C-alpha cells in the first residue's frame, strides 16, 4: 500500500464514554490493573482501520449533594481490551489533579477537565482511565471521548 500523501479524515464520527464509581482507587501510575475492576475502558478504536481521538472530557457527577474526593485521574493508551493490563500493554498518556468539589447534580454547576489527544489509535487499541483515591458515596467521574473511525 502506498503511503498517504494527503490528510486523512475520519469517515464516521464517534464518541465513547465511561464512568468510574465506588471504591476503585488505583495507587499505581504504570497502567497495571484489571479492566472493569480498577482501570476502565472509555474508548476502543475501530477493529479494522483504527480511530482518531480528538479529546477527552472529564466531569464530576453525583446522585445526592456530595463533595467529590480530591484525587488524580489518569488516562492510558493500551493494546489490552479486557482482563489484566500490564506495564507492557499500557502507557500513561496524561494525569490530572482533581480538587474536592461539590457535585450536587441539581444546585451547583460542575467544572469539567478537558484532555487534548489529537492522535490516531491503532485498530482495537483502548483508552483506559483510573482514579487514585476511592470515591465518596453517591459520586462518580464521567468520561466523554470525542473522535471518529477511519
LOBA-609984 format. One record per atom (N, C-alpha, C, CB): residue number from 0; residue in one letter; atom name; x, y, z. Coordinates in nm, 2 decimals, m for minus. Glycine has a CB too. Layout:
REM LOBA-609984
(NUM,A,CA,(X,Y,Z))
...
//
This chain:
REM LOBA-609984
(0,X,N,(0.08,m0.12,0.00))
(0,X,CA,(0.00,0.00,0.00))
(0,X,C,(0.09,0.12,0.00))
(0,X,CB,(m0.10,0.00,0.12))
(1,X,N,(0.05,0.22,m0.08))
(1,X,CA,(0.13,0.35,m0.09))
(1,X,C,(0.11,0.43,0.04))
(1,X,CB,(0.09,0.43,m0.21))
(2,X,N,(0.21,0.50,0.07))
(2,X,CA,(0.20,0.59,0.19))
(2,X,C,(0.10,0.70,0.16))
(2,X,CB,(0.33,0.65,0.22))
(3,X,N,(0.02,0.75,0.26))
(3,X,CA,(m0.07,0.86,0.24))
(3,X,C,(0.00,0.99,0.21))
(3,X,CB,(m0.16,0.87,0.36))
(4,X,N,(m0.05,1.06,0.12))
(4,X,CA,(0.02,1.19,0.08))
(4,X,C,(m0.07,1.31,0.11))
(4,X,CB,(0.06,1.19,m0.06))
(5,X,N,(m0.19,1.28,0.16))
(5,X,CA,(m0.29,1.39,0.19))
(5,X,C,(m0.34,1.37,0.33))
(5,X,CB,(m0.40,1.40,0.08))
(6,X,N,(m0.40,1.47,0.39))
(6,X,CA,(m0.46,1.45,0.52))
(6,X,C,(m0.57,1.34,0.52))
(6,X,CB,(m0.52,1.58,0.58))
(7,X,N,(m0.58,1.26,0.62))
(7,X,CA,(m0.68,1.16,0.63))
(7,X,C,(m0.78,1.21,0.73))
(7,X,CB,(m0.62,1.02,0.69))
(8,X,N,(m0.91,1.20,0.69))
(8,X,CA,(m1.02,1.24,0.77))
(8,X,C,(m1.10,1.12,0.81))
(8,X,CB,(m1.11,1.34,0.70))
(9,X,N,(m1.17,1.13,0.93))
(9,X,CA,(m1.25,1.02,0.97))
(9,X,C,(m1.37,1.01,0.89))
(9,X,CB,(m1.29,1.03,1.12))
(10,X,N,(m1.42,0.89,0.87))
(10,X,CA,(m1.54,0.86,0.79))
(10,X,C,(m1.67,0.87,0.88))
(10,X,CB,(m1.53,0.72,0.73))
(11,X,N,(m1.66,0.82,1.00))
(11,X,CA,(m1.78,0.82,1.09))
(11,X,C,(m1.74,0.88,1.22))
(11,X,CB,(m1.83,0.67,1.11))
(12,X,N,(m1.81,0.99,1.26))
(12,X,CA,(m1.78,1.05,1.39))
(12,X,C,(m1.83,0.95,1.50))
(12,X,CB,(m1.86,1.19,1.41))
(13,X,N,(m1.75,0.95,1.61))
(13,X,CA,(m1.79,0.86,1.72))
(13,X,C,(m1.75,0.92,1.85))
(13,X,CB,(m1.72,0.72,1.70))
(14,X,N,(m1.83,0.89,1.95))
(14,X,CA,(m1.80,0.92,2.09))
(14,X,C,(m1.79,0.80,2.17))
(14,X,CB,(m1.90,1.03,2.15))
(15,X,N,(m1.71,0.80,2.27))
(15,X,CA,(m1.71,0.69,2.37))
(15,X,C,(m1.73,0.75,2.50))
(15,X,CB,(m1.57,0.61,2.36))
(16,X,N,(m1.77,0.67,2.60))
(16,X,CA,(m1.80,0.72,2.73))
(16,X,C,(m1.77,0.61,2.83))
(16,X,CB,(m1.93,0.78,2.75))
(17,X,N,(m1.75,0.65,2.95))
(17,X,CA,(m1.73,0.56,3.06))
(17,X,C,(m1.75,0.63,3.19))
(17,X,CB,(m1.59,0.50,3.06))
(18,X,N,(m1.76,0.55,3.30))
(18,X,CA,(m1.79,0.61,3.43))
(18,X,C,(m1.70,0.53,3.53))
(18,X,CB,(m1.93,0.59,3.47))
(19,X,N,(m1.64,0.60,3.63))
(19,X,CA,(m1.58,0.54,3.74))
(19,X,C,(m1.66,0.58,3.87))
(19,X,CB,(m1.43,0.59,3.75))
(20,X,N,(m1.69,0.47,3.94))
(20,X,CA,(m1.77,0.49,4.06))
(20,X,C,(m1.72,0.39,4.17))
(20,X,CB,(m1.92,0.48,4.04))
(21,X,N,(m1.74,0.42,4.30))
(21,X,CA,(m1.71,0.33,4.40))
(21,X,C,(m1.57,0.33,4.45))
(21,X,CB,(m1.74,0.19,4.36))
(22,X,N,(m1.54,0.22,4.52))
(22,X,CA,(m1.40,0.20,4.59))
(22,X,C,(m1.31,0.13,4.49))
(22,X,CB,(m1.42,0.12,4.72))
(23,X,N,(m1.26,0.21,4.39))
(23,X,CA,(m1.18,0.15,4.29))
(23,X,C,(m1.05,0.23,4.27))
(23,X,CB,(m1.26,0.16,4.15))
(24,X,N,(m1.00,0.29,4.38))
(24,X,CA,(m0.88,0.36,4.37))
(24,X,C,(m0.76,0.28,4.33))
(24,X,CB,(m0.85,0.42,4.51))
(25,X,N,(m0.68,0.33,4.24))
(25,X,CA,(m0.56,0.26,4.19))
(25,X,C,(m0.44,0.35,4.21))
(25,X,CB,(m0.58,0.23,4.03))
(26,X,N,(m0.36,0.31,4.31))
(26,X,CA,(m0.24,0.39,4.35))
(26,X,C,(m0.13,0.39,4.25))
(26,X,CB,(m0.19,0.34,4.48))
(27,X,N,(m0.12,0.29,4.16))
(27,X,CA,(m0.02,0.28,4.06))
(27,X,C,(m0.04,0.38,3.95))
(27,X,CB,(m0.01,0.14,4.01))
(28,X,N,(0.06,0.42,3.88))
(28,X,CA,(0.05,0.51,3.77))
(28,X,C,(0.11,0.44,3.64))
(28,X,CB,(0.12,0.64,3.79))
(29,X,N,(0.14,0.31,3.65))
(29,X,CA,(0.21,0.25,3.53))
(29,X,C,(0.11,0.17,3.44))
(29,X,CB,(0.31,0.15,3.58))
(30,X,N,(m0.02,0.18,3.48))
(30,X,CA,(m0.13,0.12,3.39))
(30,X,C,(m0.16,m0.02,3.43))
(30,X,CB,(m0.09,0.12,3.25))
(31,X,N,(m0.09,m0.08,3.53))
(31,X,CA,(m0.11,m0.22,3.57))
(31,X,C,(m0.24,m0.22,3.65))
(31,X,CB,(0.01,m0.28,3.65))
(32,X,N,(m0.33,m0.31,3.61))
(32,X,CA,(m0.46,m0.32,3.67))
(32,X,C,(m0.55,m0.42,3.60))
(32,X,CB,(m0.53,m0.19,3.69))
(33,X,N,(m0.68,m0.43,3.63))
(33,X,CA,(m0.77,m0.52,3.57))
(33,X,C,(m0.88,m0.43,3.51))
(33,X,CB,(m0.82,m0.63,3.67))
(34,X,N,(m0.91,m0.45,3.38))
(34,X,CA,(m1.01,m0.37,3.32))
(34,X,C,(m1.15,m0.41,3.38))
(34,X,CB,(m1.01,m0.39,3.16))
(35,X,N,(m1.22,m0.31,3.42))
(35,X,CA,(m1.35,m0.33,3.48))
(35,X,C,(m1.35,m0.34,3.63))
(35,X,CB,(m1.41,m0.45,3.43))
(36,X,N,(m1.23,m0.35,3.69))
(36,X,CA,(m1.21,m0.36,3.84))
(36,X,C,(m1.15,m0.24,3.90))
(36,X,CB,(m1.13,m0.48,3.87))
(37,X,N,(m1.03,m0.20,3.85))
(37,X,CA,(m0.97,m0.08,3.90))
(37,X,C,(m0.91,0.01,3.79))
(37,X,CB,(m0.85,m0.12,3.99))
(38,X,N,(m0.93,m0.03,3.66))
(38,X,CA,(m0.90,0.05,3.55))
(38,X,C,(m1.01,0.03,3.44))
(38,X,CB,(m0.75,0.02,3.49))
(39,X,N,(m1.05,0.13,3.37))
(39,X,CA,(m1.18,0.12,3.30))
(39,X,C,(m1.16,0.17,3.16))
(39,X,CB,(m1.29,0.20,3.37))
(40,X,N,(m1.22,0.09,3.06))
(40,X,CA,(m1.21,0.13,2.92))
(40,X,C,(m1.32,0.24,2.89))
(40,X,CB,(m1.24,0.00,2.83))
(41,X,N,(m1.27,0.35,2.83))
(41,X,CA,(m1.36,0.45,2.80))
(41,X,C,(m1.38,0.47,2.65))
(41,X,CB,(m1.32,0.58,2.86))
(42,X,N,(m1.29,0.40,2.57))
(42,X,CA,(m1.30,0.41,2.42))
(42,X,C,(m1.21,0.30,2.37))
(42,X,CB,(m1.24,0.55,2.37))
(43,X,N,(m1.27,0.23,2.26))
(43,X,CA,(m1.19,0.13,2.19))
(43,X,C,(m1.20,0.17,2.04))
(43,X,CB,(m1.25,m0.01,2.21))
(44,X,N,(m1.08,0.17,1.98))
(44,X,CA,(m1.07,0.20,1.84))
(44,X,C,(m1.13,0.10,1.75))
(44,X,CB,(m0.92,0.22,1.80))
(45,X,N,(m1.18,0.14,1.64))
(45,X,CA,(m1.24,0.05,1.54))
(45,X,C,(m1.14,m0.06,1.51))
(45,X,CB,(m1.28,0.13,1.41))
(46,X,N,(m1.20,m0.18,1.49))
(46,X,CA,(m1.11,m0.30,1.48))
(46,X,C,(m1.03,m0.32,1.35))
(46,X,CB,(m1.20,m0.42,1.50))
(47,X,N,(m1.08,m0.26,1.24))
(47,X,CA,(m1.01,m0.28,1.11))
(47,X,C,(m0.91,m0.17,1.08))
(47,X,CB,(m1.11,m0.29,1.00))
(48,X,N,(m0.95,m0.04,1.09))
(48,X,CA,(m0.87,0.07,1.04))
(48,X,C,(m0.83,0.16,1.16))
(48,X,CB,(m0.94,0.15,0.94))
(49,X,N,(m0.87,0.14,1.28))
(49,X,CA,(m0.84,0.23,1.39))
(49,X,C,(m0.93,0.35,1.39))
(49,X,CB,(m0.70,0.28,1.37))
(50,X,N,(m0.90,0.44,1.49))
(50,X,CA,(m0.98,0.56,1.51))
(50,X,C,(m0.89,0.68,1.54))
(50,X,CB,(m1.08,0.53,1.62))
(51,X,N,(m0.95,0.79,1.53))
(51,X,CA,(m0.89,0.92,1.57))
(51,X,C,(m0.96,0.97,1.69))
(51,X,CB,(m0.90,1.03,1.45))
(52,X,N,(m0.88,1.02,1.79))
(52,X,CA,(m0.94,1.07,1.91))
(52,X,C,(m0.89,1.22,1.93))
(52,X,CB,(m0.89,0.99,2.04))
(53,X,N,(m0.99,1.30,1.93))
(53,X,CA,(m0.96,1.45,1.94))
(53,X,C,(m0.94,1.49,2.09))
(53,X,CB,(m1.08,1.52,1.89))
(54,X,N,(m1.03,1.45,2.18))
(54,X,CA,(m1.01,1.49,2.32))
(54,X,C,(m1.10,1.41,2.41))
(54,X,CB,(m1.05,1.64,2.34))
(55,X,N,(m1.07,1.42,2.54))
(55,X,CA,(m1.15,1.35,2.64))
(55,X,C,(m1.20,1.46,2.74))
(55,X,CB,(m1.07,1.24,2.71))
(56,X,N,(m1.32,1.46,2.77))
(56,X,CA,(m1.38,1.55,2.87))
(56,X,C,(m1.42,1.47,2.99))
(56,X,CB,(m1.51,1.62,2.81))
(57,X,N,(m1.37,1.52,3.11))
(57,X,CA,(m1.40,1.45,3.24))
(57,X,C,(m1.48,1.54,3.32))
(57,X,CB,(m1.26,1.42,3.31))
(58,X,N,(m1.59,1.49,3.38))
(58,X,CA,(m1.67,1.57,3.47))
(58,X,C,(m1.72,1.49,3.59))
(58,X,CB,(m1.80,1.63,3.39))
(59,X,N,(m1.75,1.56,3.69))
(59,X,CA,(m1.80,1.50,3.82))
(59,X,C,(m1.95,1.49,3.81))
(59,X,CB,(m1.75,1.58,3.94))
(60,X,N,(m2.00,1.39,3.88))
(60,X,CA,(m2.15,1.37,3.89))
(60,X,C,(m2.18,1.31,4.02))
(60,X,CB,(m2.21,1.29,3.77))
(61,X,N,(m2.30,1.34,4.07))
(61,X,CA,(m2.34,1.28,4.20))
(61,X,C,(m2.49,1.26,4.20))
(61,X,CB,(m2.30,1.37,4.32))
(62,X,N,(m2.54,1.16,4.27))
(62,X,CA,(m2.68,1.13,4.28))
(62,X,C,(m2.75,1.21,4.40))
(62,X,CB,(m2.71,0.99,4.30))
(63,X,N,(m2.67,1.26,4.49))
(63,X,CA,(m2.71,1.34,4.60))
(63,X,C,(m2.61,1.45,4.62))
(63,X,CB,(m2.74,1.26,4.73))
(64,X,N,(m2.65,1.56,4.69))
(64,X,CA,(m2.55,1.67,4.71))
(64,X,C,(m2.43,1.61,4.79))
(64,X,CB,(m2.61,1.79,4.78))
(65,X,N,(m2.32,1.60,4.73))
(65,X,CA,(m2.20,1.54,4.79))
(65,X,C,(m2.07,1.61,4.74))
(65,X,CB,(m2.19,1.38,4.76))
(66,X,N,(m1.97,1.61,4.82))
(66,X,CA,(m1.84,1.67,4.77))
(66,X,C,(m1.76,1.56,4.72))
(66,X,CB,(m1.77,1.74,4.89))
(67,X,N,(m1.71,1.58,4.60))
(67,X,CA,(m1.62,1.48,4.54))
(67,X,C,(m1.49,1.47,4.61))
(67,X,CB,(m1.59,1.52,4.39))
(68,X,N,(m1.43,1.36,4.62))
(68,X,CA,(m1.30,1.34,4.68))
(68,X,C,(m1.19,1.39,4.59))
(68,X,CB,(m1.27,1.19,4.72))
(69,X,N,(m1.09,1.47,4.65))
(69,X,CA,(m0.98,1.51,4.57))
(69,X,C,(m0.90,1.39,4.53))
(69,X,CB,(m0.89,1.61,4.65))
(70,X,N,(m0.84,1.39,4.41))
(70,X,CA,(m0.77,1.27,4.36))
(70,X,C,(m0.69,1.30,4.24))
(70,X,CB,(m0.87,1.16,4.33))
(71,X,N,(m0.63,1.20,4.18))
(71,X,CA,(m0.56,1.21,4.05))
(71,X,C,(m0.63,1.12,3.95))
(71,X,CB,(m0.41,1.18,4.06))
(72,X,N,(m0.67,1.17,3.84))
(72,X,CA,(m0.73,1.08,3.73))
(72,X,C,(m0.62,1.06,3.63))
(72,X,CB,(m0.86,1.15,3.67))
(73,X,N,(m0.61,0.94,3.59))
(73,X,CA,(m0.51,0.90,3.49))
(73,X,C,(m0.57,0.84,3.36))
(73,X,CB,(m0.41,0.80,3.55))
(74,X,N,(m0.52,0.88,3.25))
(74,X,CA,(m0.56,0.82,3.12))
(74,X,C,(m0.45,0.75,3.06))
(74,X,CB,(m0.62,0.93,3.02))
(75,X,N,(m0.48,0.63,3.00))
(75,X,CA,(m0.37,0.54,2.94))
(75,X,C,(m0.41,0.51,2.80))
(75,X,CB,(m0.35,0.42,3.03))
(76,X,N,(m0.31,0.48,2.72))
(76,X,CA,(m0.34,0.41,2.59))
(76,X,C,(m0.29,0.27,2.60))
(76,X,CB,(m0.26,0.49,2.47))
(77,X,N,(m0.37,0.18,2.55))
(77,X,CA,(m0.34,0.04,2.58))
(77,X,C,(m0.38,m0.05,2.46))
(77,X,CB,(m0.41,m0.01,2.70))
(78,X,N,(m0.31,m0.16,2.45))
(78,X,CA,(m0.34,m0.26,2.35))
(78,X,C,(m0.43,m0.37,2.41))
(78,X,CB,(m0.22,m0.33,2.29))
(79,X,N,(m0.45,m0.36,2.54))
(79,X,CA,(m0.54,m0.46,2.61))
(79,X,C,(m0.68,m0.41,2.60))
(79,X,CB,(m0.50,m0.47,2.76))
(80,X,N,(m0.77,m0.51,2.57))
(80,X,CA,(m0.91,m0.47,2.56))
(80,X,C,(m1.00,m0.53,2.67))
(80,X,CB,(m0.97,m0.52,2.43))
(81,X,N,(m0.94,m0.63,2.75))
(81,X,CA,(m1.02,m0.68,2.86))
(81,X,C,(m0.92,m0.75,2.95))
(81,X,CB,(m1.13,m0.78,2.81))
(82,X,N,(m0.96,m0.78,3.07))
(82,X,CA,(m0.88,m0.86,3.17))
(82,X,C,(m0.76,m0.78,3.22))
(82,X,CB,(m0.83,m0.98,3.10))
(83,X,N,(m0.65,m0.85,3.24))
(83,X,CA,(m0.53,m0.79,3.31))
(83,X,C,(m0.46,m0.70,3.21))
(83,X,CB,(m0.43,m0.90,3.35))
(84,X,N,(m0.41,m0.58,3.26))
(84,X,CA,(m0.34,m0.49,3.19))
(84,X,C,(m0.20,m0.49,3.25))
(84,X,CB,(m0.40,m0.34,3.19))
(85,X,N,(m0.09,m0.50,3.17))
(85,X,CA,(0.04,m0.50,3.22))
(85,X,C,(0.12,m0.37,3.18))
(85,X,CB,(0.12,m0.62,3.17))
(86,X,N,(0.23,m0.35,3.24))
(86,X,CA,(0.31,m0.23,3.20))
(86,X,C,(0.36,m0.24,3.06))
(86,X,CB,(0.44,m0.22,3.30))
(87,X,N,(0.35,m0.36,3.00))
(87,X,CA,(0.39,m0.36,2.85))
(87,X,C,(0.28,m0.35,2.76))
(87,X,CB,(0.46,m0.50,2.83))
(88,X,N,(0.15,m0.35,2.81))
(88,X,CA,(0.04,m0.33,2.73))
(88,X,C,(m0.04,m0.20,2.75))
(88,X,CB,(m0.06,m0.44,2.75))
(89,X,N,(0.02,m0.11,2.83))
(89,X,CA,(m0.04,0.02,2.86))
(89,X,C,(0.07,0.12,2.89))
(89,X,CB,(m0.15,0.01,2.97))
(90,X,N,(0.04,0.24,2.85))
(90,X,CA,(0.13,0.35,2.88))
(90,X,C,(0.05,0.47,2.93))
(90,X,CB,(0.22,0.39,2.76))
(91,X,N,(0.10,0.54,3.03))
(91,X,CA,(0.03,0.66,3.09))
(91,X,C,(0.04,0.77,2.98))
(91,X,CB,(0.09,0.71,3.22))
(92,X,N,(m0.08,0.82,2.95))
(92,X,CA,(m0.09,0.93,2.85))
(92,X,C,(m0.09,1.07,2.92))
(92,X,CB,(m0.21,0.92,2.76))
(93,X,N,(m0.18,1.08,3.02))
(93,X,CA,(m0.19,1.21,3.09))
(93,X,C,(m0.25,1.18,3.23))
(93,X,CB,(m0.28,1.30,3.01))
(94,X,N,(m0.22,1.26,3.32))
(94,X,CA,(m0.28,1.26,3.45))
(94,X,C,(m0.32,1.40,3.49))
(94,X,CB,(m0.20,1.19,3.56))
(95,X,N,(m0.43,1.41,3.57))
(95,X,CA,(m0.48,1.54,3.61))
(95,X,C,(m0.52,1.54,3.75))
(95,X,CB,(m0.60,1.59,3.52))
(96,X,N,(m0.48,1.64,3.83))
(96,X,CA,(m0.52,1.65,3.97))
(96,X,C,(m0.66,1.71,3.97))
(96,X,CB,(m0.42,1.74,4.05))
(97,X,N,(m0.75,1.65,4.04))
(97,X,CA,(m0.88,1.70,4.06))
(97,X,C,(m0.91,1.73,4.20))
(97,X,CB,(m0.99,1.59,4.01))
(98,X,N,(m0.96,1.85,4.22))
(98,X,CA,(m0.99,1.90,4.36))
(98,X,C,(m1.11,1.84,4.42))
(98,X,CB,(m1.00,2.06,4.36))
(99,X,N,(m1.13,1.85,4.55))
(99,X,CA,(m1.25,1.82,4.61))
(99,X,C,(m1.35,1.93,4.58))
(99,X,CB,(m1.24,1.80,4.77))
(100,X,N,(m1.46,1.89,4.50))
(100,X,CA,(m1.55,1.99,4.45))
(100,X,C,(m1.70,1.94,4.48))
(100,X,CB,(m1.54,2.01,4.30))
(101,X,N,(m1.79,2.03,4.50))
(101,X,CA,(m1.93,1.99,4.52))
(101,X,C,(m1.98,1.95,4.38))
(101,X,CB,(m2.01,2.11,4.57))
(102,X,N,(m2.05,1.84,4.38))
(102,X,CA,(m2.11,1.78,4.26))
(102,X,C,(m2.25,1.74,4.29))
(102,X,CB,(m2.03,1.66,4.21))
(103,X,N,(m2.33,1.84,4.32))
(103,X,CA,(m2.47,1.82,4.36))
(103,X,C,(m2.57,1.82,4.25))
(103,X,CB,(m2.51,1.92,4.47))
(104,X,N,(m2.55,1.75,4.15))
(104,X,CA,(m2.63,1.75,4.02))
(104,X,C,(m2.75,1.84,4.01))
(104,X,CB,(m2.67,1.61,4.00))
(105,X,N,(m2.80,1.91,4.11))
(105,X,CA,(m2.92,1.99,4.09))
(105,X,C,(m2.89,2.14,4.12))
(105,X,CB,(m3.02,1.94,4.18))
(106,X,N,(m2.80,2.17,4.21))
(106,X,CA,(m2.78,2.31,4.26))
(106,X,C,(m2.65,2.37,4.22))
(106,X,CB,(m2.80,2.31,4.40))
(107,X,N,(m2.55,2.30,4.19))
(107,X,CA,(m2.42,2.36,4.16))
(107,X,C,(m2.37,2.31,4.02))
(107,X,CB,(m2.31,2.32,4.27))
(108,X,N,(m2.32,2.41,3.95))
(108,X,CA,(m2.26,2.38,3.82))
(108,X,C,(m2.12,2.31,3.85))
(108,X,CB,(m2.24,2.50,3.73))
(109,X,N,(m2.08,2.22,3.77))
(109,X,CA,(m1.95,2.15,3.80))
(109,X,C,(m1.86,2.17,3.68))
(109,X,CB,(m1.98,2.00,3.81))
(110,X,N,(m1.73,2.21,3.72))
(110,X,CA,(m1.63,2.23,3.62))
(110,X,C,(m1.60,2.10,3.56))
(110,X,CB,(m1.51,2.29,3.68))
(111,X,N,(m1.55,2.10,3.44))
(111,X,CA,(m1.50,1.98,3.37))
(111,X,C,(m1.35,2.00,3.34))
(111,X,CB,(m1.58,1.95,3.24))
(112,X,N,(m1.29,1.89,3.31))
(112,X,CA,(m1.15,1.89,3.27))
(112,X,C,(m1.15,1.84,3.13))
(112,X,CB,(m1.06,1.80,3.36))
(113,X,N,(m1.07,1.90,3.04))
(113,X,CA,(m1.06,1.85,2.90))
(113,X,C,(m0.91,1.82,2.87))
(113,X,CB,(m1.11,1.96,2.81))
(114,X,N,(m0.89,1.70,2.82))
(114,X,CA,(m0.76,1.65,2.79))
(114,X,C,(m0.75,1.64,2.64))
(114,X,CB,(m0.72,1.51,2.86))
(115,X,N,(m0.66,1.72,2.57))
(115,X,CA,(m0.64,1.70,2.43))
(115,X,C,(m0.57,1.57,2.39))
(115,X,CB,(m0.57,1.82,2.37))
(116,X,N,(m0.61,1.51,2.29))
(116,X,CA,(m0.54,1.39,2.24))
(116,X,C,(m0.49,1.42,2.10))
(116,X,CB,(m0.64,1.27,2.24))
(117,X,N,(m0.57,1.44,2.00))
(117,X,CA,(m0.53,1.46,1.86))
(117,X,C,(m0.44,1.35,1.81))
(117,X,CB,(m0.47,1.60,1.85))
(118,X,N,(m0.48,1.23,1.83))
(118,X,CA,(m0.39,1.11,1.79))
(118,X,C,(m0.48,1.01,1.72))
(118,X,CB,(m0.32,1.05,1.91))
(119,X,N,(m0.41,0.93,1.64))
(119,X,CA,(m0.47,0.82,1.57))
(119,X,C,(m0.44,0.69,1.66))
(119,X,CB,(m0.42,0.80,1.42))
(120,X,N,(m0.54,0.62,1.69))
(120,X,CA,(m0.52,0.49,1.76))
(120,X,C,(m0.52,0.38,1.67))
(120,X,CB,(m0.64,0.48,1.87))
(121,X,N,(m0.43,0.28,1.69))
(121,X,CA,(m0.43,0.16,1.60))
(121,X,C,(m0.56,0.08,1.62))
(121,X,CB,(m0.31,0.07,1.63))
(122,X,N,(m0.59,m0.01,1.53))
(122,X,CA,(m0.71,m0.09,1.54))
(122,X,C,(m0.72,m0.16,1.68))
(122,X,CB,(m0.71,m0.19,1.43))
(123,X,N,(m0.83,m0.15,1.74))
(123,X,CA,(m0.87,m0.22,1.87))
(123,X,C,(m0.79,m0.17,1.99))
(123,X,CB,(m0.84,m0.36,1.85))
(124,X,N,(m0.71,m0.07,1.98))
(124,X,CA,(m0.65,m0.01,2.10))
(124,X,C,(m0.75,0.06,2.18))
(124,X,CB,(m0.53,0.09,2.06))
(125,X,N,(m0.73,0.07,2.31))
(125,X,CA,(m0.82,0.13,2.40))
(125,X,C,(m0.76,0.25,2.47))
(125,X,CB,(m0.87,0.03,2.50))
(126,X,N,(m0.85,0.34,2.52))
(126,X,CA,(m0.82,0.44,2.61))
(126,X,C,(m0.88,0.40,2.75))
(126,X,CB,(m0.87,0.59,2.57))
(127,X,N,(m0.79,0.39,2.85))
(127,X,CA,(m0.83,0.34,2.98))
(127,X,C,(m0.82,0.46,3.08))
(127,X,CB,(m0.74,0.23,3.03))
(128,X,N,(m0.90,0.45,3.18))
(128,X,CA,(m0.90,0.56,3.29))
(128,X,C,(m0.89,0.49,3.42))
(128,X,CB,(m1.02,0.65,3.28))
(129,X,N,(m0.82,0.56,3.52))
(129,X,CA,(m0.82,0.52,3.66))
(129,X,C,(m0.83,0.64,3.74))
(129,X,CB,(m0.70,0.43,3.69))
(130,X,N,(m0.86,0.62,3.87))
(130,X,CA,(m0.86,0.72,3.97))
(130,X,C,(m0.78,0.68,4.09))
(130,X,CB,(m1.00,0.76,4.01))
(131,X,N,(m0.70,0.77,4.15))
(131,X,CA,(m0.61,0.73,4.26))
(131,X,C,(m0.68,0.70,4.39))
(131,X,CB,(m0.51,0.84,4.28))
(132,X,N,(m0.78,0.79,4.43))
(132,X,CA,(m0.85,0.77,4.56))
(132,X,C,(m0.99,0.71,4.54))
(132,X,CB,(m0.86,0.91,4.63))
(133,X,N,(m1.03,0.63,4.64))
(133,X,CA,(m1.17,0.59,4.63))
(133,X,C,(m1.26,0.70,4.63))
(133,X,CB,(m1.20,0.49,4.75))
(134,X,N,(m1.38,0.69,4.57))
(134,X,CA,(m1.48,0.79,4.56))
(134,X,C,(m1.57,0.80,4.68))
(134,X,CB,(m1.56,0.78,4.43))
(135,X,N,(m1.62,0.92,4.71))
(135,X,CA,(m1.72,0.93,4.81))
(135,X,C,(m1.85,0.86,4.77))
(135,X,CB,(m1.74,1.08,4.85))
(136,X,N,(m1.93,0.82,4.86))
(136,X,CA,(m2.06,0.76,4.83))
(136,X,C,(m2.14,0.85,4.74))
(136,X,CB,(m2.14,0.73,4.96))
(137,X,N,(m2.21,0.79,4.65))
(137,X,CA,(m2.31,0.86,4.56))
(137,X,C,(m2.24,0.96,4.46))
(137,X,CB,(m2.40,0.94,4.64))
(138,X,N,(m2.11,0.94,4.43))
(138,X,CA,(m2.04,1.02,4.34))
(138,X,C,(m1.97,0.93,4.23))
(138,X,CB,(m1.93,1.11,4.41))
(139,X,N,(m1.94,1.00,4.12))
(139,X,CA,(m1.87,0.93,4.01))
(139,X,C,(m1.80,1.03,3.92))
(139,X,CB,(m1.97,0.84,3.92))
(140,X,N,(m1.70,0.98,3.84))
(140,X,CA,(m1.64,1.06,3.74))
(140,X,C,(m1.69,1.01,3.60))
(140,X,CB,(m1.48,1.06,3.75))
(141,X,N,(m1.73,1.10,3.51))
(141,X,CA,(m1.78,1.06,3.38))
(141,X,C,(m1.67,1.10,3.28))
(141,X,CB,(m1.92,1.12,3.36))
(142,X,N,(m1.66,1.02,3.18))
(142,X,CA,(m1.56,1.05,3.07))
(142,X,C,(m1.64,1.04,2.94))
(142,X,CB,(m1.45,0.94,3.07))
(143,X,N,(m1.61,1.14,2.85))
(143,X,CA,(m1.67,1.15,2.72))
(143,X,C,(m1.56,1.17,2.62))
(143,X,CB,(m1.77,1.27,2.71))
(144,X,N,(m1.54,1.08,2.53))
(144,X,CA,(m1.44,1.08,2.43))
(144,X,C,(m1.49,1.12,2.29))
(144,X,CB,(m1.37,0.94,2.42))
(145,X,N,(m1.43,1.22,2.23))
(145,X,CA,(m1.47,1.27,2.10))
(145,X,C,(m1.37,1.22,1.99))
(145,X,CB,(m1.47,1.43,2.10))
(146,X,N,(m1.42,1.16,1.89))
(146,X,CA,(m1.33,1.11,1.79))
(146,X,C,(m1.41,1.06,1.67))
(146,X,CB,(m1.25,1.00,1.84))
(147,X,N,(m1.35,0.97,1.59))
(147,X,CA,(m1.41,0.92,1.47))
(147,X,C,(m1.34,0.80,1.42))
(147,X,CB,(m1.42,1.03,1.36))
(148,X,N,(m1.41,0.72,1.34))
(148,X,CA,(m1.35,0.60,1.29))
(148,X,C,(m1.30,0.62,1.14))
(148,X,CB,(m1.45,0.48,1.29))
(149,X,N,(m1.19,0.56,1.10))
(149,X,CA,(m1.14,0.57,0.97))
(149,X,C,(m1.21,0.48,0.87))
(149,X,CB,(m0.99,0.54,0.96))
//
